[in-house]
Amino acid sequence: MRAVIMSTILITCVAVATPLSAGEKPSDAYQTAMKNNGEAMRIVRDAAKEIEDSGAGAQDYMPFEGATATMKTSFASALEFWQAQKSEDAIKLTQEAAKHVAELEAAAKDRDYRMVLDSIVALNQTCTACHNAHRARLEDGSFGIK
């Protein structure tokens, strides 16, 4: 399991760090949503690692509740942005990410660690696909839209 989590984190980091072609700046609301998602994913990864390291009976699934609430709000904002852009691919990926967040939330409520991990991996893959297709690193180091 640790290898799956670490591989997913590595893929996400490479996708985030890879400079892409220049694009335009997204709206402030979209940028805030993506920053909030990044922080929520950090919380999710830390919570998953904590569960893995804690042993039987000591698992704390509460961090997932706040993180998934943040991500639901953020993906709703992202969906509005992509609908305004009329980007069918990004709309589909955002909807898929929201579905994975709902799966993560349900798995955490059920205290199903295997499903928590599966949801995290699926969510990371969806986010990476969208970032690769639609995000560009700008010359000032910030991110824009391709």
C-alpha positions as a printed NumPy array, in Angstrom:
array([[  0.   ,   0.   ,   0.   ],
       [  2.777,   2.397,   0.845],
       [  4.199,   1.889,  -2.644],
       [  0.833,   2.803,  -4.207],
       [  0.566,   5.98 ,  -2.14 ],
       [  4.176,   6.977,  -2.808],
       [  3.84 ,   6.296,  -6.552],
       [  0.698,   8.401,  -6.712],
       [  2.364,  11.252,  -4.819],
       [  5.389,  11.078,  -7.136],
       [  3.221,  11.173, -10.264],
       [  1.318,  14.152,  -8.886],
       [  4.535,  15.98 ,  -7.972],
       [  6.012,  15.409, -11.429],
       [  2.817,  16.671, -13.052],
       [  2.804,  19.746, -10.84 ],
       [  6.483,  20.523, -11.312],
       [  6.69 ,  19.999, -15.076],
       [  6.873,  23.34 , -16.87 ],
       [  4.326,  23.611, -19.646],
       [  3.531,  26.132, -22.334],
       [  2.302,  29.554, -21.299],
       [ -1.406,  30.145, -20.902],
       [ -3.782,  32.635, -19.419],
       [ -4.449,  33.141, -15.726],
       [ -7.619,  31.465, -14.441],
       [-10.115,  33.344, -12.277],
       [ -9.318,  34.045,  -8.64 ],
       [-12.146,  31.708,  -7.584],
       [-10.669,  28.889,  -9.659],
       [ -7.167,  29.492,  -8.318],
       [ -8.5  ,  29.454,  -4.749],
       [-10.414,  26.23 ,  -5.436],
       [ -7.289,  24.526,  -6.764],
       [ -5.174,  25.719,  -3.821],
       [ -7.844,  24.456,  -1.421],
       [ -7.874,  21.105,  -3.228],
       [ -4.099,  20.879,  -2.944],
       [ -4.232,  21.432,   0.805],
       [ -7.138,  18.98 ,   1.175],
       [ -5.19 ,  16.335,  -0.752],
       [ -2.202,  16.874,   1.547],
       [ -4.492,  16.249,   4.521],
       [ -5.919,  13.136,   2.85 ],
       [ -2.462,  11.716,   2.095],
       [ -1.256,  12.434,   5.646],
       [ -4.374,  10.839,   7.142],
       [ -3.999,   7.749,   4.958],
       [ -0.363,   7.383,   5.976],
       [ -1.299,   7.845,   9.638],
       [ -3.874,   5.04 ,   9.348],
       [ -1.344,   2.781,   7.662],
       [  1.241,   3.468,  10.364],
       [ -1.113,   3.28 ,  13.373],
       [ -2.036,  -0.399,  13.386],
       [ -5.395,  -2.005,  14.015],
       [ -7.987,  -0.151,  16.076],
       [ -6.248,   3.218,  16.227],
       [ -7.376,   4.656,  12.91 ],
       [ -8.653,   8.221,  12.732],
       [-10.915,   8.828,   9.745],
       [-12.025,  12.315,  10.87 ],
       [ -9.491,  14.24 ,   8.728],
       [-11.2  ,  12.881,   5.621],
       [-14.495,  14.54 ,   6.586],
       [-13.145,  18.09 ,   6.433],
       [-10.947,  17.4  ,   3.42 ],
       [-13.772,  15.92 ,   1.356],
       [-16.077,  18.816,   2.304],
       [-13.427,  21.243,   1.03 ],
       [-12.939,  19.267,  -2.167],
       [-16.68 ,  19.085,  -2.883],
       [-16.903,  22.876,  -2.7  ],
       [-13.726,  23.349,  -4.724],
       [-14.739,  20.953,  -7.479],
       [-18.136,  22.661,  -7.72 ],
       [-16.298,  25.953,  -8.291],
       [-13.955,  24.301, -10.799],
       [-16.922,  22.814, -12.647],
       [-18.488,  26.278, -12.995],
       [-15.202,  27.592, -14.379],
       [-14.869,  24.816, -16.967],
       [-18.53 ,  25.054, -17.975],
       [-17.999,  28.759, -18.661],
       [-14.921,  27.84 , -20.72 ],
       [-16.995,  25.213, -22.583],
       [-14.186,  22.67 , -22.204],
       [-15.936,  19.307, -22.435],
       [-12.834,  17.328, -21.489],
       [-12.19 ,  19.431, -18.376],
       [-15.879,  19.289, -17.434],
       [-15.806,  15.501, -17.653],
       [-12.602,  15.25 , -15.614],
       [-13.951,  17.627, -12.949],
       [-17.147,  15.602, -12.662],
       [-15.084,  12.427, -12.41 ],
       [-12.956,  13.975,  -9.65 ],
       [-16.102,  14.966,  -7.746],
       [-17.307,  11.348,  -8.029],
       [-14.014,  10.109,  -6.545],
       [-14.356,  12.597,  -3.693],
       [-17.829,  11.19 ,  -2.927],
       [-16.355,   7.671,  -2.989],
       [-13.568,   8.765,  -0.651],
       [-16.077,  10.339,   1.711],
       [-18.208,   7.166,   1.77 ],
       [-15.172,   4.924,   2.266],
       [-13.974,   7.036,   5.194],
       [-17.432,   6.96 ,   6.788],
       [-17.418,   3.162,   6.417],
       [-13.855,   3.08 ,   7.795],
       [-12.858,   1.025,   4.744],
       [ -9.152,   1.659,   4.379],
       [ -8.817,  -0.291,   1.111],
       [-11.561,   1.818,  -0.513],
       [-10.027,   4.99 ,   0.936],
       [ -6.762,   4.15 ,  -0.817],
       [ -8.499,   3.198,  -4.054],
       [-10.403,   6.498,  -4.014],
       [ -7.242,   8.503,  -3.355],
       [ -5.42 ,   6.81 ,  -6.233],
       [ -8.355,   7.351,  -8.615],
       [ -8.684,  10.993,  -7.555],
       [ -4.958,  11.624,  -8.028],
       [ -5.051,  10.042, -11.487],
       [ -8.008,  12.203, -12.503],
       [ -6.398,  15.38 , -11.169],
       [ -3.135,  14.558, -12.933],
       [ -4.95 ,  13.943, -16.223],
       [ -6.69 ,  17.312, -15.996],
       [ -3.499,  19.144, -14.981],
       [ -1.573,  17.576, -17.869],
       [ -4.267,  18.538, -20.368],
       [ -5.232,  21.989, -19.113],
       [ -2.588,  23.53 , -16.856],
       [  0.471,  25.492, -17.891],
       [  3.269,  26.935, -15.786],
       [  3.606,  30.641, -16.486],
       [  6.901,  32.535, -16.583],
       [  6.272,  33.991, -13.125],
       [  6.039,  30.453, -11.69 ],
       [  2.29 ,  30.503, -11.24 ],
       [ -0.132,  28.356, -13.215],
       [ -2.349,  29.252, -16.118],
       [ -4.814,  27.504, -18.375],
       [ -3.723,  25.913, -21.654]])
